[in-house]
Amino acid sequence: MAFVKVAVVSELTPGQGKLVVVAGKQLALFLTEGKLFAIDEICPHRGAPMHEGYCEGSQVTCPWHNASFDLATGKHLCPPAKSGVKSYPVQLNGDDVEIDVA
């Protein structure tokens, strides 16, 4: 699959997540420190919505149980999560934010 437009950059608030759907997948989209990131929307620990998480730098913390994840790689950084989430390539094309879920 190729990159698909999911938002325009003006719809994003730095440090806050946005729920987007691409090819039937729910993803959490973040703009932080001038960089765009996309990860799976559902926390692997108990199913929390990751777009509601607390974002600081290149990390997001689950809003329910405080598991932290690296936004660039999806790797989990601390319990209670025992696994990471998938991260997806994101690009800016003009003002369009695009994600590749392939």
Buried (B, 14 or more C-beta within 10 A) or exposed (E): EEBBBBBEEEEBEEBBBBBBEBEEBBBBBBBBEEBBBBBBBBBBBEEBBBBBBBBEEBBBBBBBEBBBBBBEBBBBBEEBBEEBBEBBEBEEEEEBBBBBBE
